[in-house]
Amino acid sequence: QVQLVESGGGLVQPGGSLRLSCVASGNIGNTFGRTIMAWYRQGPGKQREWVASVTTSGGTTYTNSVKGRFAISRSSAKNTLYLQMNRLEPDDTAAYYCNVAPGVTLWDWGQGTQVTVSS
């Protein structure tokens, strides 16, 4: 069983930046390093949505609303996923979660980390 722990959220003004981290632990072996990973978010009153993915070789894809502002990366040696978020907007307010990329069986969700963008 894999545990996912997200951190790094907080309250930030529009235009600000945050860096989120997600550590995968448990009975994981080298699964993290062989898996396409992703960030998701769930805003108030909204369904959870995919934000970005990163392949095992570092290739990245993003949802249109965050392109050019967010950067996903990973450290397979540390079983850690990152999301650098720049030029944050109020619509980015959400709980952020990491998991495997869409299309495969999801791991159990972590508790998420709350990002609030407000002046």
N, C-alpha and C positions, 0 to 999 in steps of 0.2 A: 504494500500500500504506500502511495506517495502522498506526502503532505506538502502543501504549498503555503508559504507565508509571504504576504505582500507587505511592503512598508514604504515610507517616504512621502506619503500624502500630507496634506495640510491646507491651510487657508492662504491664498495668494491673490494679489491684486491682478486685474487684467493686464496683460503684457508681461507678466512675470514668468518664472521658470520653476520647475520641480523635476527631481529625478527619482523615479520609482524603482524599487528593487523587488525581486521575487526569488526566494530561495526554495529549492525543491529538496526534500529530504525523505528519509524512510527507506523502504525496500526498493531502491531505485537502480542500483547497479550503475551501468553506464547508459541507462535508458535516456536520461536527459540529453546526453551528448548525441544521441542518434535520432532525436525527435524534433520536428518542426514545432516551435513554441510560439505563443501568441499572447497579446494583451487584449482584454475585453473591458468594457465599462457598462455601467448601468446607471443612467441618470434618474432623477426623481420622476416617478410616474412613467418611466419608459422601460422597455424590454432591454435585456442585456444585448450588447452589440459588439461585434469584432472591431478592433482598432488597428492592430498591426500584427504581422508575423515575421519571424526570422528563421531561415533554414539552418541546417547544420553547418553550412559553409559560409553563412553570414548574409545571404541574400535576403532582402527585405521587401515587404509590401505593406501598404497603408490604405486605410479608408480615406476617401477623398477629402473629408473635412479636416484631416490632420496632416496631410501631405505638406512637406516643407516646414512644418513646425515641430513634429515629433520625430524621434529617432529611437528605434528598437535595436538592442544589441544583447549579446549573451557572453557568458563565461562558462564554458562547459567544464572547465577544471574546477570551478566553484559551484556548479549546479545552480547558477544564478542568471536570471533574466533581468534586463534593465529597460526602462523607458524614460528617455530624456524628453521633457515636454517644455517647449519654448513658446513665447508669444501666446500664453494661455488666454482663453476667452471664456466668458461666463457659460457658454454652451458646453464647455469641457467639464463642467461640474458633474461629478459622478463618483460612484465607487468603482475602483479599478481592480481588476482581477487578472491573474495569469493562468494559463492552462495550455494544453496542447492545441495545435492549430485546428481549425474546423475541418471536418471530414473524417476524423478518427474518433475512437471512443475517448471521451473526456475523462480526465482524472477528477477526483473529488475536488470541489471548489474550496479555496481558502476563504479567509474572512474578508479579504479585500482591504484596500486602503482608500480612504475618502479624500477626494480632491475637491476643494471648494474655491471657485474663482469669483471674487466679489470685491468691490471697492468699499 
